[in-house]
Amino acid sequence: MVEPEAWALWRRDHAAALAALQEAQRAYHREAVDSRQSAVGTRGAALDALDAARVRLDEVRARMPRQ
């Protein structure tokens, strides 16, 4: 049986990682559709941040407590 504290900690970490991914997605889409933004480097940085957030969420999900 998994300890309730372990689940609570994992749920907190998962919620934070998911929120970070969602924010990174929004930031990337803002950069991608902003017609005034012509700097490819900015979009590249946003894409890098999006990928890092996705990796972080995958890491948290891999640590999900198992029964």
C-alpha positions in Angstrom: 0.0 0.0 0.0 1.3 3.4 -0.9 1.6 6.0 1.8 -0.9 8.8 1.5 2.0 11.3 2.0 3.7 9.8 -1.1 0.5 10.3 -3.2 0.1 13.8 -1.9 3.7 14.7 -2.8 3.4 13.2 -6.2 0.1 14.9 -6.9 1.6 18.2 -6.0 4.6 17.7 -8.2 2.5 16.4 -11.0 0.1 19.4 -10.8 3.1 21.8 -10.8 4.8 20.1 -13.8 1.5 20.0 -15.7 0.9 23.7 -15.1 4.4 24.5 -16.2 3.9 22.5 -19.4 0.6 24.2 -20.1 2.2 27.6 -19.6 5.1 26.7 -21.9 2.6 25.6 -24.5 0.8 28.9 -24.3 4.1 30.9 -24.5 5.2 28.9 -27.5 1.9 29.4 -29.3 2.0 33.2 -28.6 5.5 33.3 -30.1 4.5 31.1 -33.1 1.5 33.2 -34.1 2.7 36.6 -33.3 3.1 38.2 -36.7 5.1 41.0 -35.3 7.7 38.6 -34.0 10.3 37.9 -36.7 13.1 36.5 -34.6 13.4 32.8 -35.1 15.6 32.6 -31.9 12.7 33.6 -29.7 10.5 30.8 -31.1 13.4 28.4 -30.7 13.8 29.4 -27.0 10.1 28.9 -26.5 10.3 25.5 -28.2 13.2 24.6 -25.9 11.3 25.6 -22.9 8.3 23.6 -24.1 10.4 20.5 -24.6 12.0 20.9 -21.1 8.6 21.2 -19.5 7.4 18.0 -21.3 10.5 16.1 -20.2 9.9 17.3 -16.6 6.3 16.1 -16.7 7.5 12.7 -18.0 10.0 12.4 -15.2 7.3 13.2 -12.6 4.9 10.7 -14.2 7.6 8.0 -14.1 7.8 8.5 -10.3 4.1 7.9 -9.8 3.7 5.7 -6.7 2.7 2.2 -7.5 0.6 0.0 -5.2 
